[in-house]
Amino acid sequence: MLQYTPPARDIRFSLDLVGSDELTSLQGFEHADTDTVVGLIDELGRLISDVWSPTNEVGDREGLRVDTAASTVTTPTGFRDAYQAYVQGGWGGVALDPAYGGGGFPHLTGIAMSELLQSANMALALCPMLTQGAIDALLAYGTEAQKETYLRKLVSGEWTGTMNLTEPDAGSDVGALRTKAVQAPDGTWRITGQKIYITWGEHDMADNIVHLVLARIDGAPAGTKGISCFIVPKHLPNPDGTPGARNDVRVVSTEHKMGIHASPTCVLAFGDDGDGAVGELIGELNAGMRTMFVMMNNARLAVGQQGLALAERAYQLAYDHATTRVQGRPLNGNPTDPIIGHPDVRRMLLTMRSQIEAMRHLLFLNAKAIDEARHGSTDSQRTSGQELADLLTPLSKAWCTDLGNELCSLGVQIQGGMGYCEDTGAAQLYRDVRIAAIYEGTNGIQALDLYGRKLGLRSGGVMSDLIGRMRADLSPLEAVSPDLAHRLANAIDTLETLTKWMLGPGRESAADGMAGATPYLRVVATVVGGWLMGKQAVLAASHAGSASPSHVAFANAKRATSAFYICQILTTIDGLVEQITAGAEQLFAIPVDALASR
Ligand SMILES: Cc1cc2nc3c(=O)[nH]c(=O)nc-3n(C[C@H](O)[C@H](O)[C@H](O)COP(=O)(O)OP(=O)(O)OC[C@H]3O[C@@H](n4cnc5c(N)ncnc54)[C@H](O)[C@@H]3O)c2cc1C
C-alpha cells in the first residue's frame, strides 16, 4: 500500500500565501519565521511517514479491544509506540504556551503540522487534537491551580484530553443534557450521568485522561444557559502531580463505526459506583458553554482540516493510480499510456487538486486570524482577527468536510474497482472522512451558525469587510489575468447580492433564511476559495521568472489549478442562487406523512 508523503512544498506555498511571516512581528512569535516553521514540518514529516502512516491500515483492520469489567480499551498494534514517539519528540507542544512547556509557535504552525498527523492516521490524530482543545479551554478559563495541575502534562502529551457533551437525548441540542453535578462539602463536585460518543474517552496510550464534562447543577436554568463545565480526570492527581486513585468514570462500550475504527468512541458512565465522579468546576457556574466553545471552536477548525488531510491522501493514491494504470488508449496517445491521459480522469484529478489547494489556504487564513486575535499588537488587530476567525470557522468546518467527502469519493472513482476494494487504502479514507461532516456540530448546524450568528456580526459589517478585502485583491489578479479577475469579480457580486438577501428577506422569515443556509455557506466558502486561488495565481506569477526549472514547473502548475478553480469550480455558485432564495415554502408544501415512501 502506498504510504503518505507530506506535501511540504504545497504547505510552504500556502503559508507564504496567507502571509505567515507577518506573525513574526507579534510579541512572542519573533522566532516563528516561515523557514523555521517549514524546517519543523520537514522533521515531523519523517516521523509521520515512517511511523504514523503505516499504522493507519493496521488500526482500521484490527480496531479496538474493550474490557468493560476492567474499564480498559486496548489500542491496535503500533499505536502506543507511534503516540509515544510523538510525545517524546515534543511535537504536541510546539504551538503551545512556553509557560507550560510549549514551544511558543503560532496556532498556524500547529495547524500546518497537524495536517500531516490527520493525513497519516486520522483515528490516532484525534487524540492529540482533543488534547489541544482541552489545553485551550484550561488556558482560557482554568484557575492558576488547575493550570498548574493539568497543563504541563497535557502540553507534553503525557496525559490526554476529551470533550464530553453528547448524551442520548442531547446531540445537536446540547442544552437538553441531563448529567448532574452536586457540590461536596470540600467544594469539589460529584458528577453522575452517561455520555455517549466520547472520542478517546478511554485508552492505553497515556497515564491519565482529563475529561471536560458538561453537566447541570440543581436549579440551573433550562437549556444552554444552565450548563456548567467540570474537569473530571480518570485518575485523581496526587499532590506531587502523579496520577493517583481511579475516579468513578468507566467505559461502558465503544461504538462499531463506519470508519476511524481505531479511535475509541466511548459510552462513559460517571458515578455508577458511588456518589459520583469527582470533578472540579472550570469557569463560572452555568457558563460552561463558554468554556466548551473554546474547545469546540478549536476542534471545528481541526475537523475541517480532516477534510483537507484525507482528501490530500486520497489525491496521492489517485495520482499514483492514474499514472500507472493502463486502460484504453488516451486521445492522441499510445496504447501503453496510463489513464491520466483521458480527459475525464484529468477532470477528476484537477477537481481534487484545485480544491485541496483552496481548502489549505482557507484553513491557514483561519488559523492566522486566530493568532492575530490572541496575540495582535493592537486592540484593532485583535478585534479584526477575532471577527475574521469567527466568520471563517463555520466555513472551514463545513466546506472542508463536505469537500473531504466529495474528493475522497472521487479518489475512489479514479481507481475504479481497485478503489472500491480495501487493498489500496482509498476505501478506508472514504469511510473515515464521513464522520467529519457530522461531529463537532453537523454541517447543517454550521450553516445555521453562519446565518444566525456570524452573518450578523457588527450588523453585517464583518462579512462586508471580507467582501471589500476580496475586491481589493482584484487589481493584482487583473494584471496577471484579466479573464480570471473578471470571473472572480462576478462571483463576488453574486455573493454580495445573496448576502443582502440573507440579511433582508432571509431575516424577515427565519424559515426562509434557514432553508437557504446550507447552499449559502457553500457559496461563501467557494467564493472565498476563489479569492484565495486568485491570490495563488498572482503569487505563482511572481515565481514564474525563477532560474530553477523545478520552481517554474511548480508555479505553472499553481497557475493552472487557479485557472481551473476560477473557471470551473467557482462558476458552480450560479446554480445555487435559486436554492438559497427559494425560501421554505416548497420544503413544507406537503405534510410529513406524504413524504413517506409508498
Ligand atoms: C465518531 C463520533 C465521535 C464523536 N465524538 C464526540 C466527542 O468526542 N464528544 C462529544 O461530546 N460528542 C461526540 N460525538 C457526537 C457528535 O458531536 C454528534 O453525533 C453530533 O453533534 C450530532 O448529534 P446527533 O448524532 O445526536 O444527531 P442529531 O442532533 O439527532 O442530528 C440529526 C440530523 O438532524 C439535523 N438537525 C438537528 N438539529 C437541527 C437544527 N436545530 N436545525 C437543523 N438541523 C438540525 C442535523 O444536522 C442532522 O442532520 C461524536 C460522534 C461520533 C459519531
The ligand as an ORCA input file, in Angstrom:
! r2SCAN-3c Opt
* xyz 0 1
  C     -17.406      9.003     15.797
  C     -18.027     10.065     16.645
  C     -17.239     10.778     17.525
  C     -17.811     11.761     18.344
  N     -17.037     12.397     19.291
  C     -17.654     13.179     20.227
  C     -16.926     13.669     21.354
  O     -15.722     13.446     21.498
  N     -17.599     14.384     22.281
  C     -18.931     14.658     22.177
  O     -19.473     15.309     23.057
  N     -19.638     14.210     21.108
  C     -19.037     13.476     20.140
  N     -19.756     12.991     19.081
  C     -21.158     13.360     18.933
  C     -21.405     14.286     17.754
  O     -20.892     15.560     18.008
  C     -22.910     14.257     17.449
  O     -23.182     12.993     16.866
  C     -23.347     15.374     16.544
  O     -23.236     16.603     17.203
  C     -24.786     15.217     16.059
  O     -25.654     14.874     17.085
  P     -26.617     13.617     16.896
  O     -25.803     12.455     16.497
  O     -27.459     13.476     18.106
  O     -27.533     13.989     15.660
  P     -28.868     14.875     15.719
  O     -28.643     16.079     16.550
  O     -30.007     13.996     16.066
  O     -28.998     15.344     14.195
  C     -29.607     14.533     13.161
  C     -29.822     15.423     11.931
  O     -30.726     16.498     12.265
  C     -30.130     17.755     11.966
  N     -30.523     18.737     12.984
  C     -30.552     18.560     14.325
  N     -30.935     19.703     14.930
  C     -31.127     20.613     13.958
  C     -31.495     22.002     13.938
  N     -31.720     22.678     15.066
  N     -31.614     22.607     12.750
  C     -31.356     21.958     11.597
  N     -30.979     20.670     11.556
  C     -30.862     20.003     12.717
  C     -28.633     17.508     11.985
  O     -27.928     18.452     11.189
  C     -28.542     16.079     11.436
  O     -28.521     16.112     10.040
  C     -19.199     12.041     18.227
  C     -19.976     11.336     17.315
  C     -19.416     10.334     16.548
  C     -20.318      9.543     15.635
*
